[in-house]
Amino acid sequence: MTAAFLCLLFFPAYAFSQCPPKGQTESSLQELKKSGFLIAEVNQRQSLALSLLPCLASSDPALRDGIAFEALSFWLRKDQLDLPTRQALLEKLQSNITDNKTDKKGFSKPFSALVLSEIARTDRISAWMTSEQRNRLVMITANYLSAIRDYRGFDDTQGWRHGIAHASDLAMQLALNPALEKNQLDVLLIAVTQQIAITEHSYVHGESERLLRPVLYIAKRGLHSEQEWQAWMDKLVEPAPLAKWDDAFSSSAGLAKRHNLQLFLLLLQANTLQSDNKDWTLLNRLSLSALKGLP
């Protein structure tokens, strides 16, 4: 049995179902936050990290963003979670975003993806995943990102959902990992591309900027030819499902597609301007040409 499996097997069931965790209150968690999430006792820290996972599905942004995500991100970035805990987090969070149950509140999957981006970051900095685990995470990330249809961003009462942005952050951390091969980068690039020029929703919460980041870092790896990037751009700017781009002004879906594509291309143009990287220079040229072709 793997360490991750053993950790999940013997960890109390309530740890994955209760928020605040057993033995904690919202007040006690806020006090922990004020302390800078300082828990000197190692086993207690590992246990609390796992027991905070249900709070990622909370409708309360103070618990979800301010406690669960911030604590997990802090401990991961400070290398304060041991390998069995990271393995357990990896397994449970992947299970969250592959769960077919309807997530009506819409918080669990986006925030599981966001914490997974922090998990992926630790493996990028100092490799600990097996190649099989890493590849599985790539596939799960791509499948989740491409399948997102909940485009809710920010709510004044409940805060962020931001599934597209959080999944893009996860794709970016994977794209930055030198252990990934070209075929794995292609899987991520295809998933990202499917969400760039959607017709269902007009991005207004920074989604286009977050979708751009994995594209930029995939390009920076220098593994794709000029012909491959040209083919990618040609596919990206196709008007389908519109018959032609002039039809964009005749429907809400068409206007959303034009808005999203134009915004992405403008961001791509701005972020690759005057770059010394030959692939970014190529993307700058291709994006400028594509922008000139839009009505």
N, C-alpha and C positions, 0 to 999 in steps of 0.2 A: 504494500500500500504506500502511496505517496504521502509526503508530509502534509500536503494540502488536504488530501482525503481524510487523513487521521484527524486533522484539526477540525474539519467540518463534522466528522462523525461524532466526536466527543464534545463538541461545543454545544451548550444548551439550546434547545429548540427555540426558546423565547427570544434568543439573540437575533433571530432573523424575522421577528414578527411584531416587536413591541417598541414603541417610541413615545416618550423617552425610555431608554433601556431599564430593565429591572434594577432597582437600587439607586436610580437617578431620578431627578426631577428637572424640569426646565430651569429652575433657579440654580440647582447645583451645576448644571451644564453651563449656564451663563457665568457662574463663578469660575469654572474651569477655563472658560474662554478668557476671562479677565486675567487669569494667571499665565496666559500664553500657552494654554494646553499643556502645562507642565505636569507630568506624572512620572515621578522618579522610579517607582516600582515597575520593573520591566513587564512582568506577566500581567499586571493590572492594565497597563497601557495596551498590550496586545488584545486583551479581552474586551476592553472598551472600544477599541477600533472596530472590531467585528460586530459588537452589539449596537453600534451607531448606524449600521447599514439600513435598518428600516426607516430611519429619519430622512433618508434620501427620497422617500415617497411622500413625505409630509407636505400638507398644503401650507404649513407655516414656514415662511422664508427664514425666520429667525432660527428655527431648528434645522431646516434643510440646508440652506446656504451658510448661515452664520455659525452653526455648530458642526453638523455632520461633515459637510464638504470641507470647511476650513480646517477642522481638526485632522481629518484624514490627509488632506493636502500637506499640512504642516508636518505631520509625523513622517510622511513619505519623503518629503524634501529634506528633512533633517536626518534621514536614515535611522529612524527610531522604531520602525516596524521590521521584525525579523522575517526570515524567509518563509517559515510556515504560515505566518500571518499574511504575507503578500500572496502566497499561493492560494490561501483560503479566500482572500479578497478577489483575486483573479477569477476563481471558479464561480463564486457567488454573483459577482457583478456581470460576468458573461451570461450566467443563467438568467439574470434579470432582463437583459436586453434581448434575449432570444425567447423569452416567455411569450407564448401566444395568447395569454389571457389579456382581456381588454383592460387597458390602463386609462380609465375615464378621466382621472385627475391629471394624468399626463406628466407626472414628475419623476416617477421611478426610473424609466428608461433613460431620459436625458441626463439625469444626475448620476446614474450608474455609468453612463458613457464618460461623463466628465471625470469621475474618480478613476475610471479605467485609463484615461489619458495620463493621470498622475502615476498609475501603476506602470504604464508603458514607458513613461519618462525614466523611471528608476532602472528599467531594463536597458534603456538606451545609454544611460550614463555608466552603468556597470552590469554587464549581462548576467542574468540569472535564470531566464527562461530557457527551456529546451527549444530547439528549432521547431519541433512539432507544436509546442505551446504557442510560440510566436506566430507560426503560420495559421494556427487556429484562430488566434486573436485577429489577424489580418482579415480572414474570411468572415468572421463574425462582425467585425467593424464594417466591412464593405456591404454585407447583407443588411445590416441595421440601417446604415446611412442611406442606401439606395431605396429602402422600403419606407422611410419616414413619410407620413402624410399628415401628421399633426404639426402644423406650422405656427402654433402659438408661441409668441416670444415673451413679452413682458406684460404683467398684469399689476395694476396699482395696489391691489390687495394681496395677491398671492405671489407676486414677484416673478422670477424667470422660470420658463420651461426650456425654450431655446434648444430643441433637439438637434436641429441642423448645425448650429454653432458648436454644440458640445461634441457631436459625432465628428465634426470636422477637426476639432482639437485633438481627438483621439487619432484620427487619420494623420494629422500633422506629426504627432509624436512618433508614430510608426514610420512615417516617411523619413524622418530625421535619423532613424536607426540604421547605421551602416551594415547591420547584419541582414537587412532585407535585400532580396534580389530583385532584378528587374521585373520578373513576372508578378511578384507580389506588389510592387509599386504600380504595375498596370491595373491590378485588381482594385487598388485604392483609387487610382485616377478615374477609372470607369465609374465607380460609385459616386465620387465627388461630381463628376461631369453631369450625371443624371439629375442632380439637384440645382445646377447653376441657373438654368433658364426655364424654371417651372412655370406652368400656366395657372396653377391653382391659387397662387398667393403672391403678392408683391412684397419683397423683402424690405423691411424698414428698421430692423433691429440689429444691423451689423452682420447679418448672415453671409452676405456676399464677401465681405472681408475675411471672414473665418474660412469660407470655402476656398478662397484664394491661397491661403497659407500652405496647405498640403500640395497644391499644384506647384507653387514656387519651389518648395523644398524637394519635390520629386524632380523638377527640372534641374535644380542645383546639383543633383547627384550626377548629372552628365551622362546618363545611360541611354538616352533616347536620341535618335538622329533628327536632323532637320526635317527629313521627309515624314517622320513619325509625328513631330509636333505640327507640321502643316496639315496632316491628315486629322489630327485631333482638333485643330482649329476649324477646319472645314466642316467637321461633324458638329462641333459646338454651335456654329452659326447657321445651321440649317433651319429654315422657318417651320418645319413640321412640328406640330400637326397643322399649321397653317399652310395653305397652298403656296403663298408667297408673302414676303414681309409686309407689303402694302396692306395686306388684310389685317395686320395687327391693330389697326385703328378702328376696326369694326366690331370688336368684342372685348369684354373684360379680360378674358383669358389671353387674347392676343396682346393687349396692353401690358398685362403682367409679364408675359414672356419677354416682350421688348424691353420693359423696364429692368428686369432682372439680368438679362444678357448685357444690356448697355452698361449697367452699374458695374457688373463684374469686369467687363472689358476696360472701363475707365480706371478701375482699381488696379487691374493688371498693367495697364499702361503707366500709371503713376508709380507703381512699386518697382518697375523694371527700368525706369528712366535713368540714363547715364550709368548703367551698371557695367562693371568690368567682367561679369560672367557672360560667356558667349551664349549660353542657353537662355538667360534672361534677356539678353539683347535681341535674340531671335524672337522671343515671346513679345517683346516690346514692338517689334516690327510687325509681327502677325496681328497683334491686337489693334494697332493703328489702322492697318488695312481693313480689318473686320469692322471697326467703328465707322470708317468711311462708307462701308457698304450697307449700313443700317439706314432705314428711312427716318 
